[in-house]
Amino acid sequence: MKNMGGLIKQAQKMQKEMERVSANLINIQVEGTAGGGMVTVTANAAQELKEIKIDPEVVDPEDVEMLEDLVLAAVNQALENAKSRAEEEMSQVTGGLPNMMGGMKLPGF
């Protein structure tokens, strides 16, 4: 039973640290780009889009579809980078625990 108390305290400490890291994800910025940097999307590690920049040279009223594709590609890249960065931050707290448990994902991550 003595070990169980220590394990519970350790789990509570890890939970508090995960909450702290989770709250900090909004402060970590990542980018996604497309078209050789013609479209840049900035997001945070909480997977919230913060900014989209489009080079005026890529704006062609005759080819809106290309611009849409570039924006979509940049957004997807930014969100993937945000997800990866959030996983990196959380793994520092968990020590890779989710991966050791058969790829178990933590709720919300």
ABEGO torsion letter per residue (X at the ends): XAAAAAAAAAAAAAAAAAAAAAAAAAABBBBBBBGGGABBBBBBAAGBBABBBBBAAABBAABAAAAAAAAAAAAAAAAAAAAAAAAAAAAAAAGGAAAAAGGBBBBGX
